[in-house]
Amino acid sequence: MNDSLNLRVDRRHRGTHSTVCKCPYPEYIRPVYHKQLAGEHGRALRNLQYRDKTTGKMVLRRRVSADPIFTFLRAVNGRKRQLSRVRQDLLDALYVLFISKVDLATSIVTTNLSQMANELSPRDSEGTVIRDKAMTVHRISRLVKDLIEWGFLEAPESEWDAVNGCRFPKHVILTEMSWRLTGIDMDKLRIQQEMRQQAVAAGILPPGEDVSDRSLRRRWYENMRVQTLIKRRSRAVEEKMKRKLQELPFDERKRQVSERMFRTLKNNILDYTPAEFEKLVWKQLYQMELVYLDPPVPHRAH
C-alpha cells in the first residue's frame, strides 16, 4: 500500500529516468560582435534585456510572460492555471531571441526552431553545448504552437523537402500583438518598417511591382528554401567525398582537395596568391576532418 502511494506522490520520475526539465533556466545573450539594432527595433531589445553595470552580465528588464494579456487569454483559451514557471522562463528567453533575430521589413524570425534550441542551450567554458542540459526542439515547438494559437506568431504550412526526405526549416512571423509586448511605440515601428520595406524592395522587386509584406515574405521564404537545398546538397557531396578521401594517404587527400578547390575557383584562381590558395586547401581539410586521420593500413598479400 505504501509503495503504491509513493508512486502516486513522486511526479518527478517515470520508470528509470528523471522527468525534471533539463534546461529550466534558458538564456539568450546577443553576441557583442553583432551590429546594434537601430530605432524602435533596438529599443524593443533594450526593453527586454540590459547589461548590469555592477556585474557586467545581461539581465532581463521586462518579462513578457508577466504581461496581463496572458492572464486574460486564460479565459479565452479555457485554461484554469497560468503558465508554469518553467514555461514562463522559456517564453521570456525566447522573446529576447525573437527580437534579436527578427527581420524588421518582414517581421520574420530568421532563426529556425532547431537553431533556437541551440541558441538557448547552456554552454561550457569552450562554448560547446552541454548535452545533458541542452534545450530540446520539442519544448520550443510546443511553446511556438501555443503562441501561434494565441495570435502572437504566424507560421506558413510546413513544407516537405522531397529531395532530401525531410521538412524545410520552420520560421515564424511576429504579429503586431507580439511587438506590443515589448513596450515600444507602434506608430514609430510601422514607419520604420515601411522605410525598411522600401529600401529592401528597391533592390529585389522589379519595376512596377507593388511593395507589400506578403510579397517580401514570399520572396524571403523562397530564397530560404533555395539556400537550404543548396546547403543540404553541398553537405551530401562533401560527406561522399570525405568517405572517399578517408581511405587515401594524407598526401593524396591534400592533392584531391587542391584539385577540387582549383575547379571551384575556375577563372578566379589568379586572384589568389599561392599562400592564400594553400590556406584555402588546409581550411577545407580541417573542415572535413581529414587532417588527423590514421594512415590506411596497407594491404598485404598472403
C-alpha positions as CSV (number, residue, x, y, z in Angstrom):
1,M,0.0,0.0,0.0
2,N,2.8,2.4,0.9
3,D,4.7,1.6,-2.3
4,S,1.7,2.5,-4.5
5,L,1.2,5.7,-2.5
6,N,4.8,6.7,-3.1
7,L,4.5,6.1,-6.8
8,R,1.5,8.4,-7.0
9,V,3.2,11.2,-5.0
10,D,6.5,11.1,-6.9
11,R,5.7,13.1,-10.1
12,R,9.4,13.7,-10.9
13,H,10.3,10.3,-12.1
14,R,8.9,7.9,-14.7
15,G,10.4,4.5,-14.9
16,T,14.2,4.7,-14.5
17,H,14.7,8.2,-15.9
18,S,14.0,11.7,-14.5
19,T,11.3,13.9,-16.0
20,V,12.7,17.1,-14.4
21,C,13.3,19.8,-17.0
22,K,16.8,19.5,-18.5
23,C,17.1,23.3,-19.2
24,P,14.9,25.1,-16.6
25,Y,16.7,28.5,-16.9
26,P,17.3,29.2,-20.6
27,E,19.0,32.4,-21.6
28,Y,19.9,34.2,-24.8
29,I,22.6,36.9,-24.8
30,R,23.1,38.8,-28.1
31,P,26.8,38.5,-29.1
32,V,28.7,41.7,-28.6
33,Y,30.1,41.5,-32.2
34,H,26.6,41.7,-33.7
35,K,25.5,45.0,-35.1
36,Q,23.5,47.2,-32.7
37,L,19.8,47.3,-33.6
38,A,18.5,50.8,-34.6
39,G,15.3,52.7,-33.8
40,E,12.3,51.0,-32.2
41,H,13.8,47.6,-33.0
42,G,16.8,48.4,-30.8
43,R,14.5,49.9,-28.2
44,A,12.5,46.7,-28.1
45,L,15.6,44.6,-27.3
46,R,16.7,47.1,-24.7
47,N,13.3,47.0,-23.1
48,L,13.6,43.2,-22.7
49,Q,17.3,43.0,-21.6
50,Y,20.0,45.2,-20.3
51,R,23.6,45.0,-19.0
52,D,24.0,45.3,-15.3
53,K,26.8,47.8,-14.7
54,T,27.9,46.3,-11.4
55,T,28.2,42.7,-12.6
56,G,28.6,43.2,-16.3
57,K,26.0,40.5,-17.0
58,M,22.9,40.7,-19.1
59,V,19.7,40.9,-17.0
60,L,16.0,40.7,-18.0
61,R,14.4,44.0,-17.7
62,R,10.9,43.1,-18.9
63,R,9.3,39.6,-18.5
64,V,6.8,39.3,-21.3
65,S,5.3,36.3,-19.5
66,A,4.0,38.7,-16.8
67,D,2.0,40.8,-19.3
68,P,-1.7,40.9,-18.3
69,I,-2.6,39.6,-21.8
70,F,-1.6,36.1,-20.8
71,T,-3.9,36.3,-17.8
72,F,-6.8,37.4,-20.0
73,L,-6.1,34.7,-22.6
74,R,-6.6,32.0,-19.9
75,A,-10.4,32.7,-20.1
76,V,-10.3,32.8,-23.9
77,N,-8.4,29.5,-24.2
78,G,-10.1,27.7,-21.4
79,R,-7.0,27.5,-19.2
80,K,-7.6,27.2,-15.4
81,R,-4.0,28.0,-14.4
82,Q,-1.2,30.3,-15.5
83,L,1.8,29.1,-17.4
84,S,4.2,27.0,-15.3
85,R,7.3,28.8,-14.1
86,V,9.5,26.7,-16.5
87,R,7.4,27.8,-19.5
88,Q,7.4,31.4,-18.3
89,D,11.2,31.4,-18.2
90,L,11.4,29.8,-21.6
91,L,8.9,32.4,-23.0
92,D,11.0,35.3,-21.6
93,A,14.2,34.0,-23.0
94,L,12.6,33.1,-26.4
95,Y,11.3,36.7,-26.8
96,V,14.8,38.1,-26.4
97,L,15.9,35.7,-29.2
98,F,12.9,36.6,-31.3
99,I,13.6,40.4,-31.2
100,S,17.3,39.8,-31.7
101,K,16.8,37.7,-34.8
102,V,13.7,39.2,-36.4
103,D,13.9,40.9,-39.8
104,L,12.3,44.4,-39.4
105,A,11.0,44.6,-43.0
106,T,9.0,41.3,-42.9
107,S,8.8,40.5,-39.1
108,I,10.2,37.0,-39.9
109,V,12.3,35.5,-37.2
110,T,15.3,34.4,-39.4
111,T,16.3,31.6,-36.9
112,N,14.5,28.3,-37.3
113,L,13.3,26.2,-34.3
114,S,16.3,23.9,-34.3
115,Q,18.7,26.9,-34.2
116,M,16.6,28.5,-31.4
117,A,17.0,25.4,-29.3
118,N,20.8,25.5,-29.9
119,E,21.0,29.2,-29.1
120,L,19.1,28.8,-25.7
121,S,21.2,25.8,-24.6
122,P,23.8,26.3,-21.9
123,R,27.5,26.0,-22.9
124,D,30.7,25.1,-21.2
125,S,33.8,27.3,-21.0
126,E,34.8,26.3,-24.5
127,G,31.5,27.3,-26.0
128,T,30.2,23.8,-26.6
129,V,26.6,22.9,-25.8
130,I,26.2,20.8,-22.6
131,R,24.3,17.9,-24.0
132,D,22.8,16.9,-20.6
133,K,21.3,20.4,-20.2
134,A,20.5,21.2,-23.8
135,M,17.3,22.8,-24.8
136,T,15.1,20.4,-26.9
137,V,13.4,21.4,-30.1
138,H,10.2,19.7,-28.8
139,R,9.9,22.3,-26.0
140,I,10.4,25.2,-28.4
141,S,7.9,23.7,-30.8
142,R,5.2,23.3,-28.2
143,L,5.5,26.8,-27.0
144,V,5.6,28.2,-30.5
145,K,2.5,26.2,-31.3
146,D,0.7,27.9,-28.4
147,L,1.9,31.4,-29.3
148,I,0.5,30.8,-32.8
149,E,-2.9,29.8,-31.4
150,W,-2.9,32.8,-29.2
151,G,-2.1,35.2,-32.0
152,F,1.4,36.3,-31.1
153,L,3.0,34.4,-34.0
154,E,2.2,33.3,-37.6
155,A,3.7,30.5,-39.5
156,P,3.2,29.1,-43.0
157,E,2.3,25.5,-43.5
158,S,5.2,23.1,-43.1
159,E,6.7,22.0,-46.4
160,W,8.2,18.7,-47.3
161,D,11.6,18.5,-49.0
162,A,11.2,15.6,-51.4
163,V,14.8,15.7,-52.5
164,N,16.3,15.1,-49.0
165,G,13.3,13.3,-47.5
166,C,12.7,15.8,-44.6
167,R,10.9,19.0,-43.9
168,F,12.2,22.5,-44.6
169,P,13.3,24.6,-41.5
170,K,10.3,26.3,-39.8
171,H,10.5,30.1,-39.4
172,V,7.8,32.1,-37.6
173,I,6.5,35.7,-38.1
174,L,5.9,38.2,-35.3
175,T,2.4,39.7,-35.3
176,E,1.6,43.2,-34.2
177,M,0.3,41.8,-30.9
178,S,3.7,40.3,-30.3
179,W,5.6,43.5,-31.0
180,R,3.3,45.3,-28.4
181,L,4.6,43.0,-25.7
182,T,8.0,44.7,-25.9
183,G,6.5,48.1,-24.9
184,I,7.6,50.1,-27.9
185,D,5.9,52.9,-29.8
186,M,3.9,51.0,-32.5
187,D,3.4,54.1,-34.7
188,K,7.2,54.7,-34.9
189,L,7.7,51.0,-35.6
190,R,5.3,51.0,-38.5
191,I,7.1,54.0,-40.1
192,Q,10.5,52.3,-39.7
193,Q,9.1,49.0,-41.1
194,E,7.8,50.8,-44.1
195,M,11.1,52.6,-44.7
196,R,12.9,49.2,-44.4
197,Q,10.5,47.6,-46.8
198,Q,11.0,50.3,-49.4
199,A,14.8,50.0,-49.0
200,V,14.7,46.2,-49.4
201,A,12.2,46.4,-52.3
202,A,14.4,48.8,-54.2
203,G,16.9,46.1,-54.6
204,I,14.8,42.9,-55.1
205,L,11.5,43.9,-56.7
206,P,11.2,44.6,-60.5
207,P,9.8,47.9,-61.7
208,G,6.0,48.3,-61.3
209,E,5.5,45.6,-58.7
210,D,3.8,46.6,-55.5
211,V,5.6,46.6,-52.2
212,S,3.8,44.5,-49.5
213,D,4.6,42.4,-46.5
214,R,3.2,39.4,-48.3
215,S,5.4,39.7,-51.4
216,L,8.6,40.3,-49.3
217,R,7.8,37.4,-47.1
218,R,7.1,35.1,-50.1
219,R,10.4,36.1,-51.6
220,W,12.2,35.6,-48.3
221,Y,10.8,32.0,-47.9
222,E,11.6,31.2,-51.5
223,N,15.2,32.3,-51.0
224,M,15.4,30.3,-47.7
225,R,14.2,27.1,-49.5
226,V,16.8,27.6,-52.2
227,Q,19.6,28.2,-49.8
228,T,18.5,25.2,-47.7
229,L,18.6,22.9,-50.8
230,I,22.0,24.2,-51.8
231,K,23.4,23.7,-48.3
232,R,22.0,20.1,-48.0
233,R,23.2,19.1,-51.4
234,S,26.6,20.5,-50.8
235,R,26.8,18.7,-47.4
236,A,25.8,15.4,-49.1
237,V,28.6,15.9,-51.7
238,E,31.1,16.7,-49.0
239,E,30.2,13.6,-47.0
240,K,30.5,11.4,-50.1
241,M,33.9,13.0,-50.9
242,K,35.0,12.7,-47.2
243,R,34.3,8.9,-47.2
244,K,36.3,8.5,-50.4
245,L,39.2,10.5,-49.2
246,Q,39.4,8.8,-45.8
247,E,40.8,5.7,-47.5
248,L,43.7,7.6,-49.1
249,P,47.1,8.6,-47.7
250,F,47.3,12.2,-46.4
251,D,49.3,13.5,-49.4
252,E,46.7,12.1,-51.8
253,R,43.9,13.7,-49.7
254,K,45.7,17.0,-50.0
255,R,46.1,16.7,-53.7
256,Q,42.5,15.8,-54.3
257,V,41.2,18.7,-52.2
258,S,43.6,21.0,-54.1
259,E,42.2,19.8,-57.4
260,R,38.7,20.3,-56.2
261,M,39.5,23.8,-55.0
262,F,41.1,24.6,-58.3
263,R,37.9,23.5,-60.2
264,T,35.8,25.5,-57.8
265,L,37.6,28.8,-58.3
266,K,37.9,28.3,-62.1
267,N,38.7,31.6,-63.7
268,N,39.3,33.4,-60.4
269,I,42.3,31.3,-59.4
270,L,44.7,34.1,-60.4
271,D,43.1,36.4,-57.8
272,Y,44.8,34.4,-55.1
273,T,48.4,34.1,-54.1
274,P,50.0,30.6,-53.7
275,A,49.9,31.1,-49.9
276,E,46.2,32.1,-50.0
277,F,45.3,29.1,-52.1
278,E,47.2,26.8,-49.8
279,K,45.4,28.3,-46.8
280,L,42.0,27.5,-48.5
281,V,43.1,23.9,-49.1
282,W,44.1,23.5,-45.5
283,K,40.9,25.1,-44.3
284,Q,38.9,22.6,-46.4
285,L,40.9,19.7,-45.0
286,Y,40.2,20.8,-41.4
287,Q,36.5,21.3,-42.1
288,M,36.2,17.8,-43.5
289,E,38.3,16.4,-40.6
290,L,40.8,14.8,-42.9
291,V,44.0,16.1,-41.2
292,Y,44.3,13.8,-38.1
293,L,43.1,10.6,-39.6
294,D,45.2,7.5,-39.1
295,P,47.1,6.4,-42.2
296,P,45.4,3.5,-44.0
297,V,46.8,0.0,-43.3
298,P,48.5,-1.3,-46.5
299,H,47.0,-4.4,-47.9
300,R,49.3,-7.4,-47.6
301,A,49.1,-10.3,-50.0
302,H,49.0,-13.8,-48.4
